[in-house]
Amino acid sequence: MKPAVIVVAAISSVATPCLTSASERDAAREPLMQLADAASYYVQFATGIPGRYGPWVSWNRANEVANDFRNEGYSAQVFHSGDGYYIDVR
């Protein structure tokens, strides 16, 4: 079996100097946030190790991921912790 190749995007240093408002900057960063979210999810889900996963930006996305863990036979609980939604998997 070949090892999986994992791509992780760094989003904290994305500069958007031509955008003036916070909403414009957030809108410009959204595609990168989604890419980082997906990369994080696949890295964590591939390990299959119970623990804490996240953060996710939306409650719905965190529940989608939690349902994937539940379908694999794990117990998963979603909660908000100030900076996003997390999942505890047991």
C-alpha positions in Angstrom: 0.0 0.0 0.0 1.3 3.4 -1.0 1.5 6.1 1.7 -1.1 8.9 1.3 0.1 12.3 0.2 -1.2 15.1 2.3 -1.3 18.8 1.4 -1.7 21.4 4.1 -2.4 25.1 3.3 -1.2 27.9 5.7 -3.8 30.6 5.8 -2.8 32.7 8.7 -0.3 34.7 6.7 -2.5 35.4 3.7 -2.1 39.1 2.9 -4.9 41.0 1.2 -3.5 44.6 1.1 -5.8 45.9 -1.6 -9.0 45.0 0.4 -10.2 47.7 2.8 -13.0 46.2 4.8 -12.9 43.2 7.1 -15.8 41.6 5.2 -13.8 41.9 2.0 -10.8 40.3 3.6 -12.9 37.5 5.1 -14.5 36.9 1.7 -11.1 36.6 0.1 -9.9 34.2 2.7 -13.0 31.9 2.6 -11.8 29.6 -0.2 -8.5 29.1 1.6 -10.3 28.4 4.9 -12.3 25.7 3.1 -9.2 24.2 1.7 -7.5 24.1 5.1 -10.6 22.7 6.6 -10.8 19.9 4.1 -7.1 19.1 4.5 -7.4 19.0 8.2 -10.4 16.8 8.1 -8.8 14.2 5.8 -5.6 14.1 7.8 -7.6 13.6 11.0 -10.2 11.2 9.7 -7.5 9.1 8.0 -5.8 8.4 11.4 -9.0 7.0 12.9 -7.7 7.7 16.3 -10.2 8.8 19.0 -9.6 12.3 20.3 -10.4 15.9 19.6 -10.8 17.2 16.0 -11.3 20.7 14.7 -11.8 23.6 14.6 -14.5 23.9 12.0 -16.1 27.2 11.0 -19.7 26.1 10.9 -21.9 23.9 13.1 -23.2 22.1 10.1 -19.8 21.1 8.8 -18.7 19.9 12.2 -21.8 17.7 12.4 -21.1 16.3 8.9 -17.7 15.2 10.0 -19.0 13.9 13.3 -21.5 11.8 11.3 -18.6 10.3 9.3 -17.0 9.2 12.6 -20.4 7.9 13.9 -20.8 5.8 10.6 -17.4 4.3 11.4 -18.7 3.1 14.8 -17.3 5.9 17.0 -19.2 8.1 19.4 -18.8 11.8 18.4 -19.9 15.0 20.2 -19.8 18.4 18.6 -19.2 21.5 20.8 -18.1 25.2 20.4 -15.0 26.4 22.1 -14.5 30.1 21.4 -12.5 29.8 18.2 -14.7 27.2 16.3 -16.5 24.0 16.5 -14.7 20.9 17.7 -15.6 17.2 17.8 -14.7 14.8 20.6 -14.5 11.2 19.3 -14.5 8.2 21.5 
